[in-house]
Amino acid sequence: MKKTLGLIITAIGILVIAGGFTLTPPHALNPADSENGIHASAMLVFGGFITFGIGIVLYISSLPYAGEKK
């Protein structure tokens, strides 16, 4: 269950990051640049990175250690 939840949260994080880069208006130079303000979707992209990281940590913490048998 924890492994599946981690993968779902990771996928949501990737989709948020992709949406931040895709949906940024063309006049904003860089989606991850906070100097462009709210038009750059910087908060959305950084939130996606945080969500992705949380999903990865949940997934990795559900894996057994090397050489460990369940």
C-alpha positions as CSV (number, residue, x, y, z in Angstrom):
1,M,0.0,0.0,0.0
2,K,2.8,2.4,0.9
3,K,4.7,1.6,-2.3
4,T,1.6,2.3,-4.4
5,L,0.9,5.6,-2.6
6,G,4.4,6.7,-3.1
7,L,4.2,6.0,-6.8
8,I,0.9,7.9,-7.1
9,I,2.3,10.9,-5.3
10,T,5.4,10.9,-7.4
11,A,3.2,10.8,-10.6
12,I,1.2,13.7,-9.3
13,G,4.4,15.7,-8.7
14,I,5.6,15.0,-12.2
15,L,2.3,16.1,-13.7
16,V,2.4,19.3,-11.7
17,I,5.9,20.1,-12.9
18,A,5.0,19.3,-16.5
19,G,1.9,21.4,-16.2
20,G,3.9,24.3,-14.8
21,F,6.3,24.3,-17.6
22,T,3.6,23.7,-20.3
23,L,1.0,26.2,-19.1
24,T,3.5,29.0,-18.5
25,P,2.6,32.0,-20.8
26,P,5.2,32.5,-23.6
27,H,6.1,36.0,-22.4
28,A,7.4,34.6,-19.2
29,L,11.0,33.5,-19.8
30,N,11.5,30.7,-17.4
31,P,8.8,28.8,-15.4
32,A,11.1,28.3,-12.5
33,D,12.3,31.9,-12.3
34,S,10.7,33.6,-9.3
35,E,11.6,37.1,-10.6
36,N,8.9,36.9,-13.2
37,G,6.3,36.8,-10.5
38,I,3.0,34.9,-10.6
39,H,3.1,34.7,-14.5
40,A,6.1,32.3,-14.4
41,S,4.3,29.6,-12.3
42,A,7.3,29.4,-10.1
43,M,5.3,28.4,-7.1
44,L,3.5,25.7,-9.0
45,V,6.8,24.2,-10.3
46,F,8.5,24.3,-6.9
47,G,5.5,22.7,-5.3
48,G,5.6,20.0,-7.9
49,F,9.3,19.3,-7.0
50,I,8.4,19.1,-3.3
51,T,5.5,16.7,-4.1
52,F,7.7,14.6,-6.3
53,G,10.3,14.4,-3.5
54,I,7.7,13.3,-0.9
55,G,6.5,10.6,-3.2
56,I,10.1,9.3,-3.8
57,V,10.8,9.2,-0.1
58,L,7.6,7.3,0.6
59,Y,8.4,4.8,-2.2
60,I,12.0,4.3,-1.2
61,S,11.1,3.8,2.5
62,S,8.8,1.0,1.6
63,L,11.5,-1.0,-0.2
64,P,13.4,-3.6,1.8
65,Y,17.1,-3.2,2.6
66,A,19.7,-4.9,0.4
67,G,20.0,-8.5,1.3
68,E,16.9,-8.4,3.6
69,K,14.2,-11.1,3.2
70,K,10.6,-10.4,4.0
